[in-house]
Amino acid sequence: MFDVLELHRKLAAAARASGAERTGVGQTLAELARPFVDEVTTDVMGNVICRKKGDGARIMLSAHMDAIGFMVRGIDKDGFVTVTGIGGHTPARLLSCRVVFPNGVRGTFGLRERGKVLSGSWADVSFDDLYLDIGAADGEEARSLVKIGDTAVFEGEPRLIADNRIMGPYADDLIGCVVLLLAMEKLKESRFDTYFVFSVQEEVGCRGALSAAQAIRPAFGIACDVCGTDDTPQFKHSNRTLVPGNGPTVKLKDGSVLCDPALNAALMKTAQEQGIAVQPEILVYGGTDTSSMQRALENVAATCVSIPTRYIHSPAETYDRSDAERAGALLAAFLSK
Ligand SMILES: [Zn+2]
């Protein structure tokens, strides 16, 4: 049986930045899914589409497999590398973070001008203020290790840090991919014609799910992703409605979508029948594959099930594995005949 931590580790080791998902994580996911579905295909963009055939309406579940990362755009004569960000970054937070390229080259970020961070604000620091040190002695050695256009991701192995909490890079959204795997492992017979999609390029604007939805033409779309929490010290006046360990969420809204009320009611009913705790999710920012599916074509009822996660888009994203297990059980129950 699938184990959340083991799967997250396997996928994190194969993580790729948006645009480079086809090798690495895409192949790993296709192999993991194959025993549980009728067909696995990869489209031109790299979306991995796993179909479990059924007589009912078409439903698309989408979890994005791409990761925020870094693309090489320059190498200087001393061997230092300039990068541009892929996806949402706060460059000042990257100082001393470790990154890894698919060929195993590793590096960390330094600051070109120290004064900028000491006197200014974090928001003033851009990728132009950072350099990536890959250990090269000079430009020639650096060019033998990486080339323009190569992409890197955060390095790090997900770890259990307490009974149930897992900390590591790319819970966003490898944990969503894990949830889809858990659901397909549990699902015996579906009341839908079910498409599990491991989508590409979410972090740069939810692009892969749009293309996949246009091809699949689903009646229903359910994304599975992470959402922020509201239970850390910065949230002094929080209602504590998004707490790790209190269950997966059913999304009501985020910055890009208002979810389908009837689909949400049906998911909530399944949760209640199964005795699975869920939290209603209201996000004032962000976006997911949900909105891509909703707007891809006419008449798609869309929503999202999320895993509450702290420190999103850092190498130390932290979530509760019980939420992922319950999300997998909820989706399997919802899909089952
Ligand atoms: Zn995400």
Residues whose N, C-alpha, C, O or C-beta is under 5 A from the ligand:
A	BS01	ZN	D172 D173 D225 V226
